[in-house]
């Protein structure tokens, strides 16, 4: 199984839609994805992600009303939990850069207890995304066991799905699935608008493995 993560096109954040340039990007990525044999499309429920997904749906012949919306892939929300000031209003990418400046360990799996995250609303949204992506993978036939994923499908048929979302929620999902930390992914993976990241899962029934990054652009 392959899951193709796609970031939305250039957005008009105020109106939660794509700009003219974003629509061109969405049309371009749809043509690129036409050869991926995508069988199902998932999307964040936010307008800019759904609009991007709709171009691919049109290109490959999936009705727009069959795009499956995943609330947990909504863009992350950050900021103080209790109105106490948090560094840079809790912006996770700025925090990751500051952690590097301070020579802090981005790979520390206890990152939710870090001074930059312990009172930051983004932590609960990262956890929600992590739990949600495991639910999706289970529905697709891959159950998490500890750190890895068990293929519980009855056959080894290859299939591909696409998931359109955001820089933040895709970072949270990738961090969880690949057993990296959210701050580390924020610091090291900066997907451009309509950037593509493809994960490949072992198709052998009964196997347990870590997904492979097959493609990243």
C-alpha positions in Angstrom: 0.0 0.0 0.0 1.1 3.5 -0.7 -0.1 6.7 0.9 0.6 9.9 -0.9 0.7 13.0 1.3 0.0 16.2 -0.6 0.2 19.7 0.8 -2.4 22.2 -0.5 -1.6 24.8 -3.1 -0.8 28.5 -2.3 -3.6 29.6 0.0 -5.7 32.7 0.6 -5.7 32.1 4.4 -8.3 34.8 5.0 -10.9 33.0 2.9 -9.5 29.5 3.3 -9.3 28.8 -0.4 -6.6 28.8 -3.1 -5.1 31.8 -4.8 -4.9 32.0 -8.6 -1.3 30.6 -8.3 -2.6 27.9 -5.9 -5.1 26.8 -8.5 -2.4 26.5 -11.1 -0.3 24.5 -8.6 -3.3 22.2 -7.8 -3.9 21.6 -11.6 -0.2 20.8 -12.0 0.0 18.3 -9.1 -3.2 16.7 -10.4 -1.5 15.9 -13.7 1.5 14.6 -11.8 -0.7 12.3 -9.7 -2.7 11.0 -12.7 -0.1 8.2 -13.2 -0.1 7.1 -9.5 -3.1 4.8 -9.8 -4.8 6.5 -6.9 -7.9 4.6 -5.8 -9.2 6.8 -3.0 -8.8 10.4 -2.0 -8.7 11.7 1.6 -8.6 15.4 2.6 -8.5 17.8 5.5 -12.0 19.4 5.8 -10.4 22.9 5.3 -11.2 24.7 2.0 -7.7 25.1 0.7 -7.0 21.3 1.1 -10.4 20.3 -0.4 -10.0 22.6 -3.3 -6.5 21.2 -4.1 -7.9 17.6 -3.8 -10.7 18.4 -6.1 -8.4 19.0 -9.0 -6.9 15.5 -8.6 -10.3 14.0 -8.2 -11.4 15.6 -11.5 -8.2 14.5 -13.2 -8.5 10.8 -12.3 -12.3 10.5 -12.4 -13.3 10.3 -8.7 -16.5 12.3 -8.0 -15.8 15.2 -5.6 -18.4 14.0 -3.2 -16.4 10.8 -2.8 -13.4 12.7 -1.3 -13.3 11.5 2.3 -12.8 14.3 4.8 -10.7 13.6 7.9 -11.2 16.2 10.6 -8.0 15.2 12.4 -6.0 16.3 9.4 -7.3 19.9 9.9 -4.4 22.3 10.2 -2.8 22.4 13.6 -3.7 25.1 16.1 -1.1 26.5 18.4 -0.9 29.0 21.2 -1.2 29.2 25.0 -3.4 26.9 26.8 -4.1 29.3 29.7 -3.3 32.7 28.3 0.2 32.6 29.8 2.7 33.8 27.3 4.3 31.1 25.1 7.4 31.6 22.9 6.5 33.1 19.5 2.8 32.4 20.3 3.6 28.7 20.1 4.5 28.6 16.4 6.1 25.1 16.1 8.5 25.8 13.2 9.9 28.9 14.9 10.2 26.8 18.1 12.1 24.1 16.3 14.6 26.7 15.0 15.0 28.1 18.5 15.6 24.6 19.9 18.4 24.2 17.3 19.9 27.5 18.4 19.9 26.3 21.9 21.4 22.9 21.0 18.3 21.1 22.4 17.6 17.5 21.3 15.0 17.6 18.6 14.8 13.8 18.7 13.8 13.7 22.4 10.5 11.7 22.4 9.5 13.5 25.6 9.1 16.7 23.6 5.6 17.4 24.9 7.2 18.1 28.3 9.7 20.6 26.7 9.3 24.1 28.0 8.2 25.3 24.5 5.4 22.7 24.2 4.1 21.9 27.7 1.7 24.9 27.7 1.3 25.0 23.9 -2.1 24.0 22.4 -0.3 22.5 19.4 0.6 19.4 21.5 -3.0 18.2 21.8 -3.6 18.7 18.1 -0.4 16.7 17.3 -1.7 13.9 19.5 -5.1 14.0 17.8 -3.5 13.8 14.4 -1.3 10.9 15.5 -4.3 8.9 16.8 -6.3 9.7 13.7 -3.7 8.6 11.2 -3.4 5.2 13.1 -7.2 4.8 12.7 -6.9 5.5 9.0 -4.1 3.0 8.6 -6.0 0.4 10.5 -9.0 0.9 8.1 -6.5 0.4 5.2 -5.2 -2.9 6.7 -2.2 -1.8 8.8 -2.5 -2.0 12.6 0.1 -0.3 14.8 2.0 -2.7 17.1 4.3 -0.8 19.4 6.5 1.3 17.0 5.6 -0.5 13.8 2.7 -1.6 11.6 1.3 -5.1 11.1 -0.2 -5.9 7.7 -3.5 -7.5 8.5 -4.8 -7.6 4.9 -5.7 -11.0 3.4 -3.8 -10.4 0.1 -0.7 -8.6 -1.2 -2.5 -6.4 -3.7 -0.8 -3.1 -4.2 -3.1 0.0 -3.9 -2.5 3.7 -3.5 -4.5 6.4 -1.7 -3.9 10.2 -1.6 -4.2 12.5 1.5 -4.4 16.3 1.0 -3.7 18.3 4.0 -1.4 21.0 5.5 2.2 21.6 6.5 1.4 21.1 10.2 -0.9 18.1 10.2 1.2 16.2 7.6 4.3 16.9 9.8 2.5 15.5 12.8 1.3 12.4 10.8 4.7 11.7 9.3 6.4 12.1 12.6 4.1 9.5 14.2 4.1 7.0 11.4 7.9 7.1 11.0 8.7 7.2 14.8 10.3 10.6 14.6 9.4 13.6 16.8 7.2 16.4 15.8 9.9 19.1 16.5 12.4 17.2 14.4 10.1 17.0 11.4 9.2 20.7 11.8 12.9 21.5 11.6 13.9 19.1 8.8 10.9 18.6 6.4 9.6 21.8 4.8 7.1 20.7 2.2 6.4 23.3 -0.5 2.8 24.1 -1.7 1.6 20.9 -3.5 4.7 19.1 -2.3 4.4 15.3 -2.4 5.6 12.7 0.1 4.9 9.0 -0.6 5.1 6.3 2.0 5.2 2.6 1.0 4.0 -0.1 3.3 4.9 -3.8 3.0 2.2 -5.6 1.1 3.0 -9.1 2.5 0.1 -10.3 4.7 1.2 -10.7 8.3 4.4 -8.7 7.9 5.4 -6.1 10.4 7.5 -3.2 9.2 8.3 0.5 9.3 7.0 2.4 6.2 9.5 3.4 3.6 9.8 7.0 2.2 9.5 6.2 -1.5 9.4 9.8 -2.7 9.6 13.3 -1.4 9.4 16.5 -3.4 
